Amino acid sequence: MNPFEFSEPIATERLTLRLMTHDDTDAVHAWMSDPEVVRYQLYEPRDREVVAEKVAEMAAQSTLADRDDWIQPGVELAGHGIIGSIYFKLASLDDETGEIGWAFTRAYQGKGYAAEAASAMLDLAFGPLGLHRVYAELDPRNDASVALCLRLGMRHEAHFVEHMMFKGAWADTGMYGILDREWRAR
Ligand SMILES: CC(C)(COP(=O)(O)OP(=O)(O)OC[C@H]1O[C@@H](n2cnc3c(N)ncnc32)[C@H](O)[C@@H]1OP(=O)(O)O)[C@@H](O)C(=O)NCCC(=O)NCCS
């Protein structure tokens, strides 16, 4: 595993992954305030003030070197600003494992943008970072997120039954994973 500093934007065919700035607050607010988008996220819809704090936190995270280090670059579509973000955490150094997550503004879902941006993050994880495994945890009722995992070639590895209290009710968690050799062979 190699330490990584997110200093340069990452370009894909249609998108750019880059660190966010205060100017992206309205764009991030578009999804963080949307009850549909946050339904299966750990938080309730956020007001603009809270979103501004979150954007400042995300803007300050650029290093992946130690356990639990995380980054959450914004995903920019030219002419549209930030349309979503990809979360990535260095979950274990010993096991060379990362965790990935995602959220996109509703108007930009269903166009393959999330898969394109997540693929760029997996390229980073299994390329420059040199990780062995990446996993995603999700609510199994979150069909779009399940479909994205499968589209990326991730394997359904676990289903935990009512193991967490989520927004006032017991909820299951699904876990999906992919190994470096599987990502390269896809
Ligand atoms: C989970 C989430 C990121 C998935 O986004 P998404 O846009 O559905 O995912 P993708 O980028 O893979 O897009 C796939 C869809 O785009 C369509 N598509 C259109 N053009 C495409 C293209 N050029 N390339 C690929 N897919 C394309 C696909 O057919 C597919 O639609 P379908 O499911 O109707 O077949 C999104 O639903 C979301 O933000 N949800 C709310 C936040 C959330 O729950 N996050 C996860 C918490 S665990």
PDBQT file of the ligand as one rigid body, heavy atoms in Angstrom, charges set to zero:
ROOT
HETATM    1  C1  LIG A 201     -26.508   4.914  -5.524  1.00  0.00    +0.000 C 
HETATM    2  C2  LIG A 201     -26.418   5.935  -6.658  1.00  0.00    +0.000 C 
HETATM    3  C3  LIG A 201     -25.093   6.725  -6.554  1.00  0.00    +0.000 C 
HETATM    4  C4  LIG A 201     -26.459   5.160  -7.986  1.00  0.00    +0.000 C 
HETATM    5  O1  LIG A 201     -26.476   6.097  -9.055  1.00  0.00    +0.000 OA
HETATM    6  P1  LIG A 201     -26.929   5.660 -10.534  1.00  0.00    +0.000 P 
HETATM    7  O2  LIG A 201     -26.956   6.897 -11.332  1.00  0.00    +0.000 OA
HETATM    8  O3  LIG A 201     -28.142   4.813 -10.473  1.00  0.00    +0.000 OA
HETATM    9  O4  LIG A 201     -25.732   4.705 -10.972  1.00  0.00    +0.000 OA
HETATM   10  P2  LIG A 201     -24.970   4.578 -12.342  1.00  0.00    +0.000 P 
HETATM   11  O5  LIG A 201     -23.991   5.654 -12.573  1.00  0.00    +0.000 OA
HETATM   12  O6  LIG A 201     -24.385   3.194 -12.325  1.00  0.00    +0.000 OA
HETATM   13  O7  LIG A 201     -26.083   4.716 -13.458  1.00  0.00    +0.000 OA
HETATM   14  C5  LIG A 201     -26.737   3.571 -13.885  1.00  0.00    +0.000 C 
HETATM   15  C6  LIG A 201     -27.937   3.913 -14.706  1.00  0.00    +0.000 C 
HETATM   16  O8  LIG A 201     -27.575   4.851 -15.708  1.00  0.00    +0.000 OA
HETATM   17  C7  LIG A 201     -28.005   4.345 -17.002  1.00  0.00    +0.000 C 
HETATM   18  N1  LIG A 201     -27.118   4.932 -18.008  1.00  0.00    +0.000 N 
HETATM   19  C8  LIG A 201     -27.514   5.908 -18.850  1.00  0.00    +0.000 A 
HETATM   20  N2  LIG A 201     -26.477   6.280 -19.604  1.00  0.00    +0.000 NA
HETATM   21  C9  LIG A 201     -25.425   5.534 -19.246  1.00  0.00    +0.000 A 
HETATM   22  C10 LIG A 201     -24.070   5.473 -19.675  1.00  0.00    +0.000 A 
HETATM   23  N3  LIG A 201     -23.602   6.275 -20.630  1.00  0.00    +0.000 N 
HETATM   24  N4  LIG A 201     -23.235   4.581 -19.063  1.00  0.00    +0.000 NA
HETATM   25  C11 LIG A 201     -23.687   3.770 -18.107  1.00  0.00    +0.000 A 
HETATM   26  N5  LIG A 201     -24.972   3.793 -17.648  1.00  0.00    +0.000 NA
HETATM   27  C12 LIG A 201     -25.833   4.671 -18.218  1.00  0.00    +0.000 A 
HETATM   28  C13 LIG A 201     -27.940   2.855 -16.819  1.00  0.00    +0.000 C 
HETATM   29  O9  LIG A 201     -28.734   2.170 -17.747  1.00  0.00    +0.000 OA
HETATM   30  C14 LIG A 201     -28.484   2.709 -15.413  1.00  0.00    +0.000 C 
HETATM   31  O10 LIG A 201     -29.878   2.867 -15.389  1.00  0.00    +0.000 OA
HETATM   32  P3  LIG A 201     -30.822   1.653 -14.967  1.00  0.00    +0.000 P 
HETATM   33  O11 LIG A 201     -30.460   1.313 -13.553  1.00  0.00    +0.000 OA
HETATM   34  O12 LIG A 201     -32.185   2.223 -15.135  1.00  0.00    +0.000 OA
HETATM   35  O13 LIG A 201     -30.483   0.548 -15.909  1.00  0.00    +0.000 OA
HETATM   36  C15 LIG A 201     -27.606   6.924  -6.633  1.00  0.00    +0.000 C 
HETATM   37  O14 LIG A 201     -28.795   6.202  -6.744  1.00  0.00    +0.000 OA
HETATM   38  C16 LIG A 201     -27.640   7.774  -5.382  1.00  0.00    +0.000 C 
HETATM   39  O15 LIG A 201     -26.986   8.795  -5.292  1.00  0.00    +0.000 OA
HETATM   40  N6  LIG A 201     -28.456   7.365  -4.391  1.00  0.00    +0.000 N 
HETATM   41  C17 LIG A 201     -28.654   8.123  -3.196  1.00  0.00    +0.000 C 
HETATM   42  C18 LIG A 201     -27.477   8.094  -2.283  1.00  0.00    +0.000 C 
HETATM   43  C19 LIG A 201     -27.220   6.718  -1.731  1.00  0.00    +0.000 C 
HETATM   44  O16 LIG A 201     -28.144   6.009  -1.378  1.00  0.00    +0.000 OA
HETATM   45  N7  LIG A 201     -25.943   6.356  -1.662  1.00  0.00    +0.000 N 
HETATM   46  C20 LIG A 201     -25.534   5.049  -1.229  1.00  0.00    +0.000 C 
HETATM   47  C21 LIG A 201     -25.569   4.882   0.227  1.00  0.00    +0.000 C 
HETATM   48  S1  LIG A 201     -24.998   3.221   0.604  1.00  0.00    +0.000 SA
ENDROOT
TORSDOF 0
